[in-house]
Amino acid sequence: MNNEKRNFYAFIWHAIFLAFASSFIEINTVIPSLVLKAGGSEIIIGLVTAITVGIPLLAQLLFASILVSKPLKKPYLLTGIYLRIFSLFLIALVLASNLSNKLILLFSILGLTIFSFSGVFAGVSYTDLLGKSISKENLKKFMSSRQILKSIFALVGAFTARIIMKEFEYPINYSIMFYIASLSLLTASIGFWLIKENKITLSNEFPSFLKVLKSIPKYLLRDKNLLNYVIFSNLTGFGLIIIPFYVLLAKNSFSLDNKLVGNFLFLQMFGIIISSFLWGKLLHKQGYKKVLKYCVVLGSMLPILAVVLSNFSPSVFSIIFFLSGLTLSARQISFEGILIEISSHENRALYVGISGALNIVTALLPLVIGTVIKLVGFNIIFISVSIAIFSSTKFLNKIKLD
């Protein structure tokens, strides 16, 4: 087996067990419902969404400036993964302990913070390692294969999580799910031990973090693809940060019980798996940008649809989570591929860092949205989010791919 084929299967191994693990700690359904169960408010959901989806602004750029000059990325990737495993295990222990809801909330936020920061550290290394390990000719095949297999395992995980949510009471049900997620992520890490990483000799001497920070405008002006990617990422980021607030809308509109949360999770994963086959075919025929155009159109409709369907029954409102699964699948199969396409081996880690550091929407707006919803309600916020997502099409069209 040649190196690229071996790496292909190793990345797939990691992806499927990561997908299984993610179902038990799903940031759009499980995490918000845990916050609400522990007595958290709209503002706390915003804080947790900022931590899990956005992460602190400069973290990704800081890690990228450190890792970009490293000829081997795998050791740093594994470090990030094992920190994530530890954080999930910590939350599981806290949930299994006889602690008050305030302490559960506090330690859960702490664990999720460790999880997010270590995820950034691992993520910078992952994208760079993927770009080195699989050729651009085979990247679309990998993306579609990974997405389909991830979706299948995520659906199995969601089905299992749904049973656990139904059979056990809070907080034991959440504790079991975090234990399973921790063990699954440990299993996923085996894939990276099998990867044979090619050592890249870098021709340039990379500047320090502060110099990189000061030179961001220069990078953006020099590479219009990167500039348009950053703006597009920010505008479509509204679609990511609004999903946890669908759970809050459901709580305000209906009675939010364990069964309903399990249904939300299952339908979202079902939407991901069903659409993965469609997006995979479209990706091979028409490329990343076409998939993301459909993602934008559908994503811009969802917030308004959520407001409308909240006036009906919980089962009708659940359609929102199925449709959100379609948009998440399109995003997962295309975003990373575009970033790899517009970057090179030498600057890829840096581009990941810059795009992450400038992702202001996903980093800060969850806090703002949580507060504003409390003041003005859902309608104004959800309509504004729809407009922002749809406007991203202009910048997607400007990205030029080979």
Rosetta blueprint (number, residue, H / E / L):
1 M L
2 N L
3 N H
4 E H
5 K H
6 R H
7 N H
8 F H
9 Y H
10 A H
11 F H
12 I H
13 W H
14 H H
15 A H
16 I H
17 F H
18 L H
19 A H
20 F H
21 A H
22 S H
23 S H
24 F H
25 I L
26 E L
27 I L
28 N L
29 T L
30 V H
31 I H
32 P H
33 S H
34 L H
35 V H
36 L H
37 K H
38 A L
39 G L
40 G L
41 S L
42 E H
43 I H
44 I H
45 I H
46 G H
47 L H
48 V H
49 T H
50 A H
51 I H
52 T H
53 V H
54 G H
55 I L
56 P L
57 L L
58 L L
59 A H
60 Q H
61 L H
62 L H
63 F H
64 A H
65 S H
66 I H
67 L H
68 V L
69 S L
70 K L
71 P L
72 L L
73 K L
74 K H
75 P H
76 Y H
77 L H
78 L H
79 T H
80 G H
81 I H
82 Y H
83 L H
84 R H
85 I H
86 F H
87 S H
88 L H
89 F H
90 L H
91 I H
92 A H
93 L H
94 V H
95 L H
96 A H
97 S L
98 N L
99 L L
100 S L
101 N H
102 K H
103 L H
104 I H
105 L H
106 L H
107 F H
108 S H
109 I H
110 L H
111 G H
112 L H
113 T H
114 I H
115 F H
116 S H
117 F H
118 S H
119 G H
120 V H
121 F H
122 A H
123 G H
124 V H
125 S H
126 Y H
127 T H
128 D H
129 L H
130 L H
131 G H
132 K H
133 S H
134 I L
135 S L
136 K H
137 E H
138 N H
139 L H
140 K H
141 K H
142 F H
143 M H
144 S H
145 S H
146 R H
147 Q H
148 I H
149 L H
150 K H
151 S H
152 I H
153 F H
154 A H
155 L H
156 V H
157 G H
158 A H
159 F H
160 T H
161 A H
162 R H
163 I H
164 I H
165 M H
166 K H
167 E H
168 F L
169 E L
170 Y L
171 P L
172 I H
173 N H
174 Y H
175 S H
176 I H
177 M H
178 F H
179 Y H
180 I H
181 A H
182 S H
183 L H
184 S H
185 L H
186 L H
187 T H
188 A H
189 S L
190 I H
191 G H
192 F H
193 W H
194 L L
195 I L
196 K L
197 E L
198 N L
199 K L
200 I L
201 T L
202 L L
203 S L
204 N L
205 E L
206 F L
207 P L
208 S L
209 F H
210 L H
211 K H
212 V H
213 L H
214 K H
215 S L
216 I H
217 P H
218 K H
219 Y H
220 L H
221 L H
222 R H
223 D L
224 K H
225 N H
226 L H
227 L H
228 N H
229 Y H
230 V H
231 I H
232 F H
233 S H
234 N H
235 L H
236 T H
237 G H
238 F H
239 G H
240 L H
241 I H
242 I H
243 I H
244 P H
245 F H
246 Y H
247 V H
248 L H
249 L H
250 A H
251 K H
252 N H
253 S H
254 F L
255 S L
256 L L
257 D L
258 N H
259 K H
260 L H
261 V H
262 G H
263 N H
264 F H
265 L H
266 F H
267 L H
268 Q H
269 M H
270 F H
271 G H
272 I H
273 I H
274 I H
275 S H
276 S H
277 F H
278 L H
279 W H
280 G H
281 K H
282 L H
283 L H
284 H H
285 K H
286 Q H
287 G L
288 Y H
289 K H
290 K H
291 V H
292 L H
293 K H
294 Y H
295 C H
296 V H
297 V H
298 L H
299 G H
300 S H
301 M H
302 L H
303 P H
304 I H
305 L H
306 A H
307 V H
308 V H
309 L H
310 S L
311 N L
312 F L
313 S L
314 P H
315 S H
316 V H
317 F H
318 S L
319 I H
320 I H
321 F H
322 F H
323 L H
324 S H
325 G H
326 L H
327 T H
328 L H
329 S H
330 A H
331 R H
332 Q H
333 I H
334 S H
335 F H
336 E H
337 G H
338 I H
339 L H
340 I H
341 E H
342 I L
343 S L
344 S L
345 H L
346 E L
347 N L
348 R H
349 A H
350 L H
351 Y H
352 V H
353 G H
354 I H
355 S H
356 G H
357 A H
358 L L
359 N L
360 I H
361 V H
362 T H
363 A H
364 L H
365 L H
366 P H
367 L H
368 V H
369 I H
370 G H
371 T H
372 V H
373 I H
374 K H
375 L H
376 V H
377 G L
378 F H
379 N H
380 I H
381 I H
382 F H
383 I H
384 S H
385 V H
386 S H
387 I H
388 A H
389 I H
390 F H
391 S H
392 S L
393 T H
394 K H
395 F H
396 L H
397 N H
398 K H
399 I L
400 K L
401 L L
402 D L
